[in-house]
Amino acid sequence: MTSRKPDEPLARNSRLRLVRPRALATARRAVTTRRTRPAPRPPEGTPPRAELARQARHVLADAVRIARWAAVEHGADTAPRTGPVQERAAAALDLTPGQIRAGWDRARLAGLVELHGDTARPGWRLHAWDRDDSAVLRGWVALFDAWSLVHPAPEGVATSAVAEVVEAVPQVLSLLQLSQGPVLVPALLDLLGQRVEELREERCEVPAAEQAPGTADVPSPDGLPALLDWALDGLAAVGALTLDPGPDGRHATLTPLGNWAVWVKLEQICVAAQSPAGNIEQSAEDMLRGCARLTPGPARDEYRAWLAARTLSSAVSELLAVARGEDALLRGLAFEALRVVGAPAEAEVRAAVAEPSLRPYALLWLAEYEGADPDEAQEVLTREESTWLWVDTAAAVADHGESELLVRHLDSAVQGTVPALLDEVRAVGHPRTVQVLVALAAAHPDPALAKAVRRAAFQVHTGGA
């Protein structure tokens, strides 16, 4: 803010220092209390991280070659997935067009490349690939989490049946991890069928034979063998397990990478269950309130553990229900948790764009999901949407933070002056506008600016101009 002489009225062009708005970061600082945890040790027999990273580099070797070819040989605007560019990449790398297409998709899923609209650029993991084992393992885990996108599901199978199998696969992986050796495919099929039935019971679905005429069909268990084969092939394709013949039939065995990844996810659940807040058993709202006191890294671990203990469809619905509530801090945190969900949340987040209170958050989520840099994602918002988000974040700070932080929040406004900000805040129609302006006026040390803000609050309250 510019300085003001004691006898001078508030300048009409009182300047705001323009900075990139980071709404959730501002809101989170209102309540953050750092909590540390000792790092858990993997089970005996787990290879060292350097060896796991070497195996992950092997799995993603073609994806890295393709990403580097696109970045180094042809610049950031090249995506060798189709057409002449794909053919040139296949010739240069001695791969088939199908391998180029599959490798490019893996590079994108592993974060080796980032999509910015129609432009593909090398991701930070690609730059760190040869020197940072943690970046390599995170990239492979991202691919592992996206196993269902590696191969298309069998044709002629209901979408709901595919979704059920995707939700049930963690149970199958847990059995493989606990068995510490090969497991026959029929035993995995039995477990998959049991888990699918549990999922249907949780949704209180009526068995197909008892449904009234004209109602939607519940997916038949007859299609489970094909879906299990699809899931095992997808997991084998990302290096999580191996499928081998045997005298008693085919069997599956987790690779060291797959065993480590499943242990990490189980450990996340155990850590959350043992935490003082007991977040794994809480509702979405209570879980988010507990995570509000964590820094972003530990909070993401809590989100993953909470999500791992639930069906993704119900978890996404529960998170969006919290986002529709009155607490702006929880709204932002709900979308942070949805970022951890990733692709399975896309459809419901796209639908949320139509809801005014969720639209800015949903647009930012989609921009980052499609590859935008988080620092640049704000550019997808209109001026009005950015203003709405500014008010919503201010409401979170007013509810949970200190007055000094609310004053500093002024600097994140997209408007360049206080009068312009107040004009647009009055026009945006946020339901918390009056409370935010009153809190800001009470907190600001400049009497003239505080008076202008109070006047704006009164005008909004009375419906004046």
C-alpha positions as CSV (number, residue, x, y, z in Angstrom):
1,M,0.0,0.0,0.0
2,T,1.2,3.6,-0.6
3,S,1.8,5.8,2.4
4,R,-0.8,8.5,3.1
5,K,-0.5,11.8,4.8
6,P,-2.6,12.2,8.0
7,D,-4.8,14.9,6.5
8,E,-5.1,13.3,3.1
9,P,-8.2,11.2,2.0
10,L,-7.8,7.7,0.7
11,A,-6.2,8.0,-2.8
12,R,-8.4,6.8,-5.6
13,N,-5.6,4.9,-7.0
14,S,-4.2,3.3,-3.8
15,R,-2.0,0.6,-5.3
16,L,-1.9,-3.1,-4.5
17,R,1.3,-5.0,-5.0
18,L,0.4,-7.6,-7.6
19,V,1.5,-11.1,-6.8
20,R,0.4,-14.5,-8.1
21,P,-2.6,-15.6,-6.0
22,R,-2.2,-18.9,-4.3
23,A,-5.5,-19.2,-2.6
24,L,-5.1,-22.5,-0.7
25,A,-1.6,-21.7,0.4
26,T,-2.8,-18.5,1.9
27,A,-5.8,-20.1,3.6
28,R,-3.7,-23.0,4.9
29,R,-1.2,-20.7,6.6
30,A,-4.1,-19.6,8.8
31,V,-4.1,-22.9,10.7
32,T,-0.9,-24.7,9.9
33,T,0.9,-26.4,12.7
34,R,3.8,-28.6,11.6
35,R,3.7,-32.2,12.7
36,T,6.5,-34.6,12.0
37,R,6.5,-38.4,11.8
38,P,9.3,-40.9,11.8
39,A,9.9,-42.5,8.4
40,P,8.6,-46.1,8.5
41,R,11.1,-48.8,7.4
42,P,10.1,-51.1,4.6
43,P,9.8,-54.9,5.3
44,E,12.9,-57.0,5.4
45,G,14.0,-58.1,1.9
46,T,12.9,-54.9,0.2
47,P,15.7,-53.8,-2.2
48,P,17.4,-50.5,-1.4
49,R,15.8,-47.4,-3.0
50,A,18.6,-47.1,-5.5
51,E,17.8,-50.6,-6.7
52,L,14.1,-49.9,-6.8
53,A,14.8,-46.7,-8.8
54,R,17.0,-48.7,-11.2
55,Q,14.1,-51.1,-11.8
56,A,11.7,-48.2,-12.3
57,R,14.1,-46.6,-14.8
58,H,14.1,-50.0,-16.7
59,V,10.3,-50.1,-16.8
60,L,10.1,-46.5,-18.2
61,A,13.2,-46.7,-20.4
62,D,11.2,-46.3,-23.7
63,A,9.0,-43.6,-22.2
64,V,12.1,-41.6,-21.2
65,R,13.7,-42.1,-24.6
66,I,10.6,-40.8,-26.4
67,A,10.2,-37.9,-24.0
68,R,13.8,-36.8,-24.5
69,W,13.5,-37.2,-28.3
70,A,10.5,-34.9,-28.3
71,A,12.2,-32.4,-26.0
72,V,15.7,-32.3,-27.4
73,E,15.2,-33.1,-31.1
74,H,12.0,-31.4,-31.9
75,G,11.3,-28.8,-29.2
76,A,8.5,-28.4,-26.6
77,D,5.6,-28.3,-29.1
78,T,6.0,-31.9,-30.3
79,A,3.8,-34.8,-29.2
80,P,4.9,-37.9,-31.1
81,R,1.6,-39.8,-30.6
82,T,0.2,-39.7,-34.1
83,G,0.9,-38.7,-37.7
84,P,4.3,-37.9,-39.3
85,V,5.9,-37.0,-36.0
86,Q,5.1,-40.5,-34.6
87,E,6.7,-42.0,-37.7
88,R,9.8,-39.9,-37.4
89,A,10.1,-40.9,-33.7
90,A,9.7,-44.5,-34.6
91,A,12.5,-44.4,-37.2
92,A,14.8,-42.4,-35.0
93,L,14.4,-44.6,-31.9
94,D,14.0,-47.9,-33.7
95,L,10.5,-48.5,-32.2
96,T,7.2,-49.4,-33.8
97,P,4.5,-46.7,-34.1
98,G,2.5,-48.6,-31.5
99,Q,5.5,-48.6,-29.1
100,I,5.9,-44.8,-29.6
101,R,2.2,-44.3,-28.8
102,A,2.3,-46.5,-25.7
103,G,5.6,-44.9,-24.6
104,W,4.3,-41.4,-25.0
105,D,1.2,-42.2,-23.0
106,R,3.4,-43.7,-20.2
107,A,5.6,-40.6,-20.3
108,R,2.5,-38.4,-19.7
109,L,1.1,-40.6,-16.9
110,A,4.5,-40.7,-15.2
111,G,4.9,-37.0,-15.3
112,L,7.8,-37.0,-17.7
113,V,6.0,-34.7,-20.0
114,E,3.4,-32.1,-19.2
115,L,0.5,-31.0,-21.4
116,H,-0.2,-27.3,-21.6
117,G,-3.3,-27.1,-23.8
118,D,-2.2,-28.6,-27.1
119,T,1.5,-28.2,-26.2
120,A,3.6,-30.9,-24.6
121,R,6.7,-29.9,-22.6
122,P,9.3,-31.9,-20.7
123,G,8.3,-32.3,-17.0
124,W,10.6,-31.7,-14.1
125,R,11.0,-35.5,-13.5
126,L,12.5,-35.9,-17.0
127,H,15.2,-33.3,-16.1
128,A,15.9,-35.0,-12.8
129,W,15.6,-38.6,-14.1
130,D,19.3,-39.6,-14.0
131,R,20.2,-38.0,-10.7
132,D,17.1,-38.2,-8.4
133,D,15.9,-41.6,-7.3
134,S,12.9,-40.1,-5.5
135,A,11.8,-38.4,-8.7
136,V,12.1,-41.7,-10.5
137,L,10.1,-43.7,-7.9
138,R,7.4,-41.0,-7.7
139,G,7.1,-41.1,-11.5
140,W,6.8,-44.9,-11.5
141,V,4.2,-44.8,-8.7
142,A,2.2,-42.3,-10.7
143,L,2.2,-44.8,-13.6
144,F,1.3,-47.7,-11.2
145,D,-1.7,-45.7,-9.9
146,A,-2.8,-45.2,-13.5
147,W,-2.6,-48.9,-14.4
148,S,-6.2,-48.9,-15.6
149,L,-5.4,-46.3,-18.3
150,V,-2.5,-48.3,-19.7
151,H,-4.7,-50.8,-21.5
152,P,-8.2,-50.3,-22.7
153,A,-10.8,-52.4,-20.8
154,P,-12.4,-55.4,-22.6
155,E,-15.0,-54.4,-25.1
156,G,-18.6,-55.1,-24.4
157,V,-18.2,-54.8,-20.6
158,A,-20.4,-52.4,-18.7
159,T,-18.5,-49.3,-17.5
160,S,-19.8,-49.8,-14.0
161,A,-18.3,-53.3,-13.9
162,V,-14.9,-51.9,-15.0
163,A,-15.2,-49.3,-12.2
164,E,-15.9,-52.0,-9.6
165,V,-12.9,-54.0,-10.6
166,V,-10.6,-50.9,-10.5
167,E,-11.9,-50.2,-6.9
168,A,-11.5,-53.9,-5.9
169,V,-7.9,-54.3,-7.3
170,P,-6.2,-52.9,-4.1
171,Q,-7.6,-56.0,-2.2
172,V,-6.1,-58.3,-4.8
173,L,-2.7,-56.5,-4.5
174,S,-2.9,-56.8,-0.7
175,L,-3.3,-60.5,-1.0
176,L,-0.3,-60.8,-3.3
177,Q,1.7,-58.7,-0.9
178,L,0.8,-60.7,2.1
179,S,1.4,-64.0,0.3
180,Q,5.0,-63.1,-0.4
181,G,5.0,-65.3,-3.4
182,P,3.0,-66.5,-6.4
183,V,-0.8,-66.8,-6.1
184,L,-3.0,-68.8,-8.5
185,V,-5.3,-66.7,-10.7
186,P,-8.4,-68.6,-9.6
187,A,-7.7,-67.7,-6.0
188,L,-7.4,-64.0,-7.1
189,L,-10.7,-64.4,-9.0
190,D,-12.5,-65.6,-5.9
191,L,-11.2,-62.7,-3.9
192,L,-12.1,-60.2,-6.6
193,G,-15.7,-61.6,-6.8
194,Q,-16.0,-61.3,-3.0
195,R,-14.8,-57.7,-3.0
196,V,-17.1,-56.8,-5.9
197,E,-20.1,-58.2,-4.0
198,E,-19.0,-56.2,-0.9
199,L,-18.9,-53.0,-3.0
200,R,-22.4,-53.7,-4.3
201,E,-23.7,-54.3,-0.8
202,E,-22.2,-51.1,0.4
203,R,-24.2,-49.3,-2.3
204,C,-27.3,-51.4,-1.4
205,E,-27.7,-52.6,-4.9
206,V,-30.4,-55.1,-5.7
207,P,-29.1,-58.3,-7.3
208,A,-29.9,-58.6,-11.0
209,A,-32.4,-61.4,-10.6
210,E,-34.5,-59.4,-8.2
211,Q,-34.6,-56.2,-10.1
212,A,-37.9,-54.8,-11.3
213,P,-38.4,-54.7,-15.1
214,G,-36.9,-51.6,-16.7
215,T,-34.3,-51.0,-14.1
216,A,-30.6,-50.8,-14.9
217,D,-28.7,-54.1,-14.9
218,V,-26.2,-54.8,-12.2
219,P,-23.0,-56.0,-13.9
220,S,-22.9,-59.8,-14.1
221,P,-20.1,-61.8,-12.3
222,D,-19.7,-63.8,-15.5
223,G,-17.5,-61.0,-16.9
224,L,-15.1,-61.0,-13.9
225,P,-12.5,-63.5,-15.4
226,A,-12.0,-61.2,-18.4
227,L,-11.8,-58.1,-16.2
228,L,-9.3,-59.8,-13.9
229,D,-7.1,-60.8,-16.9
230,W,-7.3,-57.2,-18.0
231,A,-6.3,-55.9,-14.6
232,L,-3.4,-58.3,-14.2
233,D,-2.2,-57.5,-17.7
234,G,-2.3,-53.8,-16.9
235,L,-0.4,-54.2,-13.7
236,A,2.1,-56.4,-15.4
237,A,2.5,-53.8,-18.2
238,V,3.6,-51.2,-15.6
239,G,6.0,-53.6,-13.9
240,A,4.0,-54.2,-10.7
241,L,3.7,-58.0,-11.1
242,T,4.6,-60.9,-13.3
243,L,2.2,-63.6,-14.8
244,D,3.7,-67.0,-15.3
245,P,2.4,-70.5,-16.3
246,G,2.6,-73.4,-13.8
247,P,1.5,-77.0,-13.4
248,D,-1.6,-75.9,-11.5
249,G,-2.4,-72.9,-13.9
250,R,-1.3,-69.3,-14.2
251,H,-0.1,-67.5,-11.2
252,A,0.8,-63.9,-10.4
253,T,3.7,-62.6,-8.3
254,L,4.4,-59.0,-7.3
255,T,7.7,-57.6,-8.5
256,P,10.0,-55.9,-5.9
257,L,8.6,-52.6,-7.2
258,G,5.0,-53.7,-6.9
259,N,5.6,-55.2,-3.5
260,W,7.2,-51.9,-2.3
261,A,4.4,-49.8,-3.7
262,V,1.7,-51.9,-2.1
263,W,3.6,-51.7,1.2
264,V,3.8,-48.0,0.9
265,K,0.1,-47.6,0.4
266,L,-0.7,-50.0,3.3
267,E,1.7,-48.1,5.5
268,Q,-0.1,-44.9,4.7
269,I,-3.3,-46.5,5.9
270,C,-1.7,-47.7,9.1
271,V,-0.1,-44.4,9.9
272,A,-3.4,-42.6,9.4
273,A,-5.2,-45.1,11.6
274,Q,-2.6,-44.6,14.4
275,S,-2.6,-40.8,14.2
276,P,-4.2,-38.9,17.1
277,A,-6.9,-37.6,14.8
278,G,-7.7,-41.1,13.5
279,N,-8.4,-39.6,10.1
280,I,-8.9,-42.9,8.3
281,E,-12.2,-43.5,10.1
282,Q,-13.4,-39.9,10.0
283,S,-15.9,-38.4,7.7
284,A,-14.5,-36.3,4.8
285,E,-15.3,-33.1,6.7
286,D,-13.5,-34.2,9.9
287,M,-10.6,-35.6,7.9
288,L,-10.1,-32.3,6.1
289,R,-10.3,-30.4,9.4
290,G,-7.5,-32.6,10.8
291,C,-5.4,-32.1,7.6
292,A,-5.8,-28.3,7.8
293,R,-3.2,-28.4,10.5
294,L,-0.7,-30.3,8.4
295,T,1.8,-29.0,5.9
296,P,1.0,-30.0,2.3
297,G,3.2,-33.2,2.1
298,P,1.8,-34.9,5.3
299,A,-1.7,-33.8,4.3
300,R,-1.4,-35.6,1.0
301,D,-0.3,-38.7,2.8
302,E,-3.5,-38.5,4.9
303,Y,-5.6,-38.0,1.8
304,R,-4.1,-41.1,0.2
305,A,-4.7,-43.2,3.3
306,W,-8.3,-42.0,3.7
307,L,-9.0,-42.6,0.0
308,A,-7.4,-46.1,0.1
309,A,-9.9,-47.1,2.8
310,R,-12.9,-46.2,0.6
311,T,-14.4,-46.7,-2.8
312,L,-13.3,-43.8,-5.0
313,S,-16.7,-43.0,-6.3
314,S,-18.1,-42.5,-2.8
315,A,-15.0,-40.7,-1.6
316,V,-15.2,-38.2,-4.5
317,S,-18.9,-37.6,-3.8
318,E,-18.2,-37.0,-0.1
319,L,-15.4,-34.6,-0.8
320,L,-17.5,-32.6,-3.2
321,A,-20.3,-32.5,-0.7
322,V,-17.9,-30.9,1.8
323,A,-16.7,-28.4,-0.8
324,R,-20.3,-27.3,-1.3
325,G,-20.5,-26.3,2.4
326,E,-20.0,-22.9,4.0
327,D,-16.3,-23.4,5.2
328,A,-14.1,-22.0,2.5
329,L,-11.0,-23.6,3.9
330,L,-12.5,-27.0,3.7
331,R,-13.6,-26.2,0.1
332,G,-10.0,-25.6,-0.9
333,L,-8.7,-28.7,1.0
334,A,-11.4,-30.9,-0.6
335,F,-10.0,-30.0,-4.0
336,E,-6.5,-30.7,-2.8
337,A,-7.7,-34.2,-1.8
338,L,-9.3,-34.5,-5.2
339,R,-5.9,-33.8,-6.8
340,V,-4.7,-36.9,-5.1
341,V,-7.6,-38.9,-6.6
342,G,-6.6,-37.8,-10.1
343,A,-8.3,-39.3,-13.2
344,P,-11.2,-41.1,-11.4
345,A,-12.5,-37.7,-10.2
346,E,-12.4,-35.9,-13.5
347,A,-16.0,-36.5,-14.6
348,E,-17.5,-35.2,-11.3
349,V,-15.0,-32.2,-11.2
350,R,-16.0,-31.3,-14.7
351,A,-19.7,-31.4,-13.7
352,A,-18.8,-29.1,-10.7
353,V,-17.8,-26.4,-13.1
354,A,-21.5,-25.5,-13.5
355,E,-21.8,-24.7,-9.8
356,P,-20.8,-21.1,-9.0
357,S,-19.3,-21.8,-5.6
358,L,-17.1,-24.6,-7.0
359,R,-16.3,-23.3,-10.5
360,P,-13.0,-21.6,-9.8
361,Y,-11.6,-24.5,-7.8
362,A,-12.8,-27.0,-10.5
363,L,-11.3,-25.0,-13.3
364,L,-7.9,-24.8,-11.5
365,W,-8.1,-28.6,-10.8
366,L,-8.8,-29.3,-14.4
367,A,-6.0,-27.0,-15.6
368,E,-3.5,-28.7,-13.4
369,Y,-4.9,-32.2,-14.3
370,E,-4.4,-31.4,-18.0
371,G,-0.7,-30.4,-17.3
372,A,-0.7,-26.7,-16.4
373,D,1.9,-25.5,-14.0
374,P,0.2,-24.8,-10.6
375,D,1.8,-21.3,-10.7
376,E,0.2,-20.6,-14.1
377,A,-3.1,-22.4,-13.7
378,Q,-4.7,-19.2,-12.3
379,E,-4.7,-17.8,-15.8
380,V,-7.6,-20.0,-16.8
381,L,-9.9,-18.0,-14.5
382,T,-11.7,-14.9,-15.7
383,R,-11.3,-11.7,-13.7
384,E,-14.7,-12.3,-12.1
385,E,-13.8,-15.9,-11.1
386,S,-10.5,-14.8,-9.7
387,T,-12.2,-12.1,-7.6
388,W,-14.7,-14.7,-6.4
389,L,-11.8,-17.0,-5.4
390,W,-10.1,-14.0,-3.6
391,V,-13.2,-13.4,-1.5
392,D,-13.6,-17.1,-0.8
393,T,-10.0,-17.4,0.4
394,A,-10.4,-14.2,2.5
395,A,-13.4,-15.9,4.1
396,A,-11.2,-18.9,5.0
397,V,-8.6,-16.6,6.5
398,A,-11.2,-14.6,8.4
399,D,-12.7,-17.8,9.9
400,H,-9.4,-19.6,10.7
401,G,-6.5,-17.1,10.6
402,E,-5.1,-13.9,12.1
403,S,-5.9,-10.3,11.2
404,E,-2.3,-9.8,9.9
405,L,-2.7,-12.6,7.4
406,L,-6.0,-11.1,6.2
407,V,-4.3,-7.8,5.6
408,R,-1.6,-9.4,3.6
409,H,-4.2,-11.2,1.5
410,L,-4.9,-7.9,-0.1
411,D,-1.6,-8.3,-2.0
412,S,-2.9,-11.3,-3.8
413,A,-5.8,-9.5,-5.5
414,V,-5.8,-9.4,-9.3
415,Q,-6.9,-5.8,-9.2
416,G,-4.2,-3.1,-9.1
417,T,-5.9,-0.7,-6.8
418,V,-8.1,-0.8,-3.7
419,P,-11.0,1.0,-5.3
420,A,-11.0,-1.4,-8.3
421,L,-10.9,-4.4,-5.9
422,L,-13.8,-3.0,-3.9
423,D,-15.9,-2.3,-7.0
424,E,-15.4,-5.8,-8.3
425,V,-15.8,-7.5,-4.9
426,R,-19.2,-5.7,-4.5
427,A,-20.2,-6.9,-8.0
428,V,-19.1,-10.6,-7.8
429,G,-21.9,-11.6,-5.4
430,H,-20.1,-13.9,-3.0
431,P,-22.3,-14.7,-0.1
432,R,-19.5,-13.9,2.4
433,T,-18.6,-10.5,0.9
434,V,-20.0,-8.4,3.8
435,Q,-18.3,-10.5,6.5
436,V,-15.0,-10.5,4.6
437,L,-15.1,-6.7,4.1
438,V,-16.0,-6.1,7.7
439,A,-13.2,-8.3,9.0
440,L,-10.7,-6.6,6.6
441,A,-11.8,-3.2,7.8
442,A,-11.4,-4.2,11.4
443,A,-7.9,-5.6,10.7
444,H,-6.4,-2.9,8.5
445,P,-4.2,-0.4,10.2
446,D,-4.8,2.4,7.7
447,P,-7.9,4.3,9.0
448,A,-8.8,5.8,5.6
449,L,-8.6,2.4,3.8
450,A,-10.5,0.7,6.6
451,K,-13.2,3.4,6.3
452,A,-13.5,2.8,2.5
453,V,-13.8,-1.0,3.1
454,R,-16.5,-0.5,5.8
455,R,-18.4,1.7,3.3
456,A,-18.2,-1.0,0.7
457,A,-19.4,-3.6,3.2
458,F,-22.4,-1.3,4.1
459,Q,-23.2,-0.8,0.4
460,V,-23.2,-4.6,-0.2
461,H,-25.3,-5.1,2.9
462,T,-27.9,-2.5,2.0
463,G,-27.9,-3.2,-1.8
464,G,-26.5,0.3,-2.5
465,A,-24.3,1.2,-5.4
